[in-house]
């Protein structure tokens, strides 16, 4: 089982290994989208890049970045992921809606 802690929301979610991070967030009413992205996201296909999250701890417990993520996140640090492309396989701490640096 994977324990996902959403830092900004101070909420923990238990998920089966291999669970999709975006789906687990939405199932538990964790808001991962900024205001405009709520209306204009691709629904989890990795095409829009609006579900960016920052991994604070446990990046080693996630699936590797996909080619789509590499393209969409090339100007972001390596600990940023697209929630829709990320599978969780162990404990992780996530920060939603990270600021661009």
Secondary structure, 3 states (H helix, E strand, C coil): CEEEEECCCCEEEEECCCEEHHHHHHHCCCCCCCHHHHHCCCCCCCCCCCCEEEEEECHHHECCCCHHHHHHCCCCCCCEEEHHHCEECCCEEEEECCCCC
